[in-house]
Amino acid sequence: MTASVLAALCGLGSPGHAAEVPPLRALQPPFWSADVAVDVDSAGRSSVGVTITLPYPELSWRQIEGGFASAVGFTVEFEPERHGALFGDAWERRLRVERFAVTTSPRYQLVVARRFDVPPGRYRVRVRVRDLEAEAESAAEERLVLADVQRLPLGLADLQLGSIDSLGFHPVPTRRFGQESASLAARVVLFDRRPGPWPRQYRFRYRVLEDGGDVLVQGDTLVQASRSAEPVLVRPARPEFLVGGHQFEVELQEGRDRLRTARSFEVEESGPPRGRAYELMMEALAYIAEDAEVDPMRRLRGEDEQAAAWEAFWRRRDPTPDTPRNEFQLEFFRRLHHAEQHFQGFGPGWRSDMGRIYVRHGPPDQVEQRSASTQSPALELWFYHQPYRRYVFADREGFGRYTLLQPAAE
């Protein structure tokens, strides 16, 4: 695991914020996710919050009189990297529902949240979830560094991401967003021990970045707090997110003090792209669809017409229309982002020959690499087994930009 840092506020003169702990996710059944975040109270005392999200279909259910029942055990441990006492807790939750359909619907989830008073230090945070009916357990862990913030006059807690509507702010602890990404907001907690009257105003700068580091949206917002550690909300102006990974950054400059906190998140379902983004997506859709389907979409000019065509395109390919996720669309964008990050070309990575083949067919089942010789450039061969396909790429220039050599028809 890579080392991550929570609330590492460095130095009294210019406190900053280091890297976050990524979401913990189980790699075997039962599958769940856990969000680990530092919070700070008005006195500047920090604590670690752990929120675990477990979809109902991941559990085993037994039929009982009047419905169905299940039971789950949770364990959260903070193990010091050096010798010392463990911190954490273990507890159980028992569930009962009336209808079988609830037990199989991904719309229903068990969300449990606990807060732990953990002294400053270096830890390995470990979360275990046990399906007590099936006697199956899964676990995940990550490194955590909790800094001593007691003497700092100014500091930021970890961001809490969620969506905002007329009823207020709704946390999304999985950090996985669907259509609600259009109303994305961040809950920011700033503790301020400096002398002076309240209320106080702060100007926060924010940025939302895509996986590759490109800035998607940025701006600033002026907020007023009536006390230290009062939560405030920062919402990007008209965010439009495509499926994939992103990062929300918030920064505050107060005199010589510069504070920064960031939180990663994923968009698993997105509204239609607009403007130039729509044109680019038509180019990418041509990798997986016939011209007869994409060309009419290219000719559309009104945003409403483009949006309707976009939704219809993915609706026709949704393998599970009764669920909130379109697995085909998710896989397409995963391939697109992988190609963007891993393949070189004259432009976006998905426009390269390797990127085009990867988006169209997915990861190869077998890869063979051949070094350059005096007669031949470096080659990379991709094999797909079902059905059988072979693609040969050549690095003709020697700069890592592989172009398709065979088959020429592709």
C-alpha positions, -999 to +999 in steps of 0.1 A: +000+000+000+012+035-007+016+058+023-012+083+027-014+111+051-044+125+070-044+161+083-006+165+081-005+202+090+031+211+085+048+239+105+032+267+126+040+294+100+024+278+069+002+249+076-006+227+046-024+194+039-008+163+026-022+134+005-055+117+015-062+081+024-080+066-007-113+048-001-108+013+013-125-013-009-129-051-003-114-072-030-134-103-022-170-110-010-186-094+008-177-063-013-179-029+006-162+004+007-150+025+036-142+062+037-116+074+063-114+111+071-101+134+098-124+159+114-115+187+137-136+203+165-137+239+176-108+233+201-086+219+173-088+183+185-088+158+157-106+125+154-108+099+126-142+091+111-147+058+093-179+053+072-186+018+058-210+013+029-222-023+023-248-030-004-276-054+006-269-078-023-235-085-008-251-101+023-266-135+028-302-134+039-324-161+056-361-162+055-379-155+088-415-150+097-426-118+081-395-112+060-358-118+057-329-113+081-291-108+079-263-099+103-230-082+099-199-078+120-176-048+118-140-043+131-120-012+127-084-012+140-057+015+142-024-004+146+006+018+155+036+013+131+057+011+162+048-009+193+018+004+212-018-002+220-044-008+193-073+017+189-106+009+174-138-010+180-158-041+169-196-043+167-225-061+150-256-050+131-287-071+126-310-063+097-346-072+088-366-064+057-400-075+046-396-080+009-371-103-009-366-077-037-349-054-012-322-080-005-312-081-042-315-044-051-282-024-052-303+007-043-304-005-007-272-002+013-262-004+049-242+027+059-225+027+093-203+055+107-180+056+137-157+082+151-124+073+169-102+094+192-068+084+180-036+102+192-011+116+167+012+090+151+017+066+122-009+038+119-021+011+097-059+014+096-076-019+090-113-025+083-129-060+084-165-068+075-180-103+083-212-117+069-224-136+099-249-156+080-225-169+054-194-168+078-175-149+050-151-121+058-133-095+037-108-069+048-088-039+035-061-017+050-041+015+044-014+035+060-023+067+079-003+095+094-022+116+119-003+148+127-004+167+160-025+198+154-030+209+190-006+239+187-015+251+153-035+283+151-052+274+118-060+242+099-083+222+076-099+189+082-104+164+053-131+173+028-164+155+029-179+151-005-216+149-013-245+164-033-266+195-024-302+202-031-331+222-016-330+200+015-294+206+022-261+186+019-261+148+015-228+130+021-217+104-004-192+083+016-184+059-012-171+089-032-188+073-062-213+096-080-240+090-106-263+117-119-260+136-086-225+146-096-242+176-112-249+189-077-214+180-063-203+200-032-176+197-006-181+202+032-151+221+046-141+223+083-116+250+092-104+255+128-092+290+136-076+296+171-064+331+163-077+359+185-104+383+173-141+386+170-166+363+152-181+359+126-152+358+101-151+356+064-128+333+044-122+331+006-117+295-005-102+287-039-113+254-054-103+232-084-117+200-098-092+180-118-096+150-141-075+119-136-048+131-160-044+164-140-063+187-163-084+213-146-121+208-153-135+237-133-120+262-109-131+293-090-134+308-056-162+313-031-166+337-001-180+321+030-188+333+065-184+313+097-198+322+131-173+301+150-142+279+147-148+245+131-182+254+117-188+234+085-191+254+053-200+243+018-180+249-014-198+241-046-182+243-081-199+265-106-219+244-132-198+212-129-200+189-159-183+156-153-177+127-176-173+092-162-139+086-146-117+096-117-115+132-104-100+152-075-116+181-056-091+205-041-098+234-017-072+260-008-072+289+017-046+317+018-046+336+051-016+359+052+015+338+052-005+306+059-016+285+030-038+255+037-049+229+012-071+198+014-081+174-014-104+144-019-106+120-048-139+108-062-153+088-092-181+095-115-198+063-126-227+078-145-228+112-162-250+135-181-243+142-218-212+161-228-216+196-242-199+217-269-163+205-278-166+176-254-196+163-273-176+164-306-147+145-290-171+119-277-186+113-311-151+105-323-146+080-295-181+065-299-171+056-335-147+030-320-176+009-307-205+018-330-213+019-367-211+051-387-249+048-394-255+053-357-229+079-349-232+102-380-267+113-372-256+122-337-227+143-352-251+164-372-272+174-342-267+210-331-291+217-303-279+207-268-313+192-260-312+170-291-276+160-284-285+151-248-315+130-259-294+111-285-266+105-260-289+090-235-306+069-261-272+056-273-263+043-239-298+031-230-297+007-260-265-008-247-274-011-210-271-048-201-290-043-168-316-016-174-333-023-141-303-012-121-289+024-116-256+015-133-249+011-170-221-014-170-214-010-207-210+028-204-188+024-173-165+000-191-163+023-221-151+052-200-127+031-180-111+020-213-110+056-225-093+069-194-068+040-194-059+047-230-055+084-221-031+077-194-010+048-209-007+053-246+012+080-265+001+096-297-001+130-314-030+141-292-052+122-266-040+087-258-073+072-269-067+086-304-035+066-308-036+032-325-031+014-293-058+035-276-083+028-304-078-009-302-079-009-264-112+011-263-127-012-290-117-046-276-106-040-240-073-052-224-055-079-244-054-114-230-017-117-238+011-091-246+044-100-262+072-074-265+101-077-290+132-055-287+144-034-316+171-048-339+191-034-368+164-046-392+133-040-372+118-014-347+106-025-313+073-044-315+045-051-292+020-078-300-015-080-285-035-113-285-072-117-279-084-153-275-122-151-278-125-145-307-089-148-317-073-116-328-036-105-332-024-069-334+012-059-341+024-024-331+057-009-340+077+019-324+090+033-357+105+065-342+119+050-310+100+074-287+074+050-274+046+060-299+035+027-312+015+026-345-004-003-358+015-025-382-008-054-387-036-059-396-036-030-420-074-031-422-078-018-387 
